[in-house]
Amino acid sequence: MKKIAVFCGSSEGNDDEIIKIASNLGLEFAKRGITLVYGGANLGIMKAVANSVLSNKGKAIGVIPEFLTSREIAHPNLTELIITKTMHERKVNIYDKSDGFIILPGGFGTLDEFFEITTWGQLGLHAKPIGILNINGFYDDLLSMSKKMVKNGFLKQANLDAVLIDSSFDELYNKMKNFKPLPIPKWLNIDKI
């Protein structure tokens, strides 16, 4: 995995440990020669990861919709900044440029990105690993809700198991490198998508 997308908050939140681990993630990317692909903002957790990658001589690609650049939130020092017309084009660009995805803490936007990329994997539209870096149990409630979806017959256990989860980047990265994608559902005719 040479390029990994990180979906995370444009706010810092109120847990200093999250900022610390986000910065450490950037350092690990730079040390391992992994290019960061992310939403391109110079705010919050997004900024912490990008600044850490860049300050440790790594590469960071930002993808941001045009309407956000007018608000001067685009990171000014990225290796590459891609400007899209829409939020959907942003997600497609991030997907196309990435070999895998890591989800850090964030809000609705982060969950939107996580659910869309996970749904694409469930439908067999990609076979890239998706990992949740569950810092301080941030995603415990989401994981409980996901288990309830399985219990109530709305989600298959295999699809939940395809989402890799760990509180340690080293462990999560190893899981991602060894990821075996789900088979494409038999009912899905990929040629028609």
SVG drawing of the C-alpha trace seen along z (x, -y; Angstrom):
<svg xmlns="http://www.w3.org/2000/svg" viewBox="-34 -32 46 48">
<polyline fill="none" stroke="black" stroke-width="0.4" points="0.0,0.0 1.7,-3.1 -1.2,-5.5 -3.7,-5.4 -6.7,-7.7 -7.5,-9.0 -11.0,-10.1 -11.2,-12.2 -12.6,-15.4 -12.1,-18.9 -12.4,-19.8 -9.9,-18.9 -12.5,-17.7 -11.8,-17.7 -9.6,-14.7 -5.9,-15.5 -5.0,-11.9 -6.7,-11.9 -4.6,-14.8 -1.5,-13.0 -2.3,-9.7 -3.3,-11.5 0.1,-13.3 1.8,-10.0 -0.1,-8.4 1.4,-11.1 4.9,-10.3 4.4,-6.6 3.2,-7.3 6.3,-9.4 8.6,-6.7 7.0,-3.9 6.9,-5.9 3.1,-6.0 1.5,-8.9 -1.4,-10.5 -4.6,-11.1 -7.2,-13.1 -9.8,-15.9 -7.2,-18.7 -8.2,-20.9 -5.9,-22.9 -8.2,-22.3 -8.6,-19.9 -7.5,-16.3 -7.0,-16.6 -4.4,-19.3 -2.7,-17.3 -2.2,-14.3 -1.1,-16.3 1.3,-18.6 2.9,-15.6 3.4,-13.8 4.8,-16.9 7.1,-17.9 8.6,-14.4 9.4,-14.7 6.4,-12.6 3.9,-13.2 0.3,-14.5 -2.3,-14.7 -5.4,-16.8 -8.7,-16.6 -11.1,-19.5 -14.2,-20.8 -14.0,-24.2 -16.6,-25.8 -14.4,-25.1 -11.3,-26.6 -13.1,-30.0 -13.3,-29.8 -9.5,-29.5 -9.4,-26.2 -7.3,-24.3 -3.9,-23.3 -1.3,-25.6 1.7,-23.3 0.6,-19.9 2.6,-17.8 -0.5,-18.0 -3.9,-19.7 -6.7,-18.5 -9.8,-20.8 -13.1,-19.2 -16.5,-20.6 -18.5,-18.6 -18.2,-16.6 -19.0,-13.4 -16.2,-14.0 -13.9,-14.6 -14.8,-11.1 -14.3,-9.5 -10.9,-11.1 -9.8,-10.1 -11.0,-6.5 -9.2,-6.4 -5.9,-7.6 -5.9,-5.2 -4.8,-1.7 -6.7,-1.5 -8.6,-3.7 -8.2,-4.5 -10.9,-6.1 -10.0,-8.4 -12.4,-10.2 -14.7,-12.8 -18.3,-13.9 -21.0,-13.4 -18.6,-14.0 -16.2,-11.3 -19.1,-8.8 -20.5,-9.7 -17.1,-8.8 -16.8,-5.7 -20.3,-4.4 -19.9,-5.1 -16.6,-3.5 -17.7,-0.5 -20.9,-0.1 -18.8,-0.2 -16.7,2.7 -19.8,4.6 -21.2,4.3 -17.9,5.5 -17.1,2.2 -13.6,2.3 -11.4,4.7 -9.4,2.3 -9.0,2.6 -10.9,0.3 -9.6,-0.2 -10.9,-2.0 -8.3,-3.3 -10.4,-3.2 -8.7,-5.8 -9.9,-5.7 -12.9,-3.7 -14.2,-6.5 -16.1,-4.1 -17.3,-1.6 -20.9,-2.8 -20.8,-2.6 -19.4,0.9 -22.2,1.8 -24.8,0.5 -23.2,2.5 -23.5,5.6 -27.1,4.8 -27.6,4.5 -26.1,8.0 -28.3,9.4 -31.5,7.9 -30.6,9.2 -29.8,5.9 -26.0,6.6 -24.1,9.8 -21.4,10.7 -19.0,11.2 -19.5,7.5 -18.9,6.3 -15.8,8.5 -14.4,6.9 -14.0,3.7 -10.7,3.9 -10.5,2.4 -7.7,1.8 -6.5,-0.8 -2.9,-0.5 -1.7,-1.7 0.9,1.0 -1.7,3.7 -4.2,2.1 -1.7,1.6 -0.7,5.3 -4.4,6.3 -4.7,4.0 -1.7,5.5 -3.1,9.0 -6.7,8.1 -8.6,10.7 -11.5,9.0 -15.0,10.5 -16.2,12.3 -18.4,10.3 -22.0,11.1 -23.5,13.6 -26.7,11.5 -24.6,8.5 -24.0,8.2 -20.9,5.9 -21.2,5.3 -24.5,3.4 -23.1,0.9"/>
</svg>
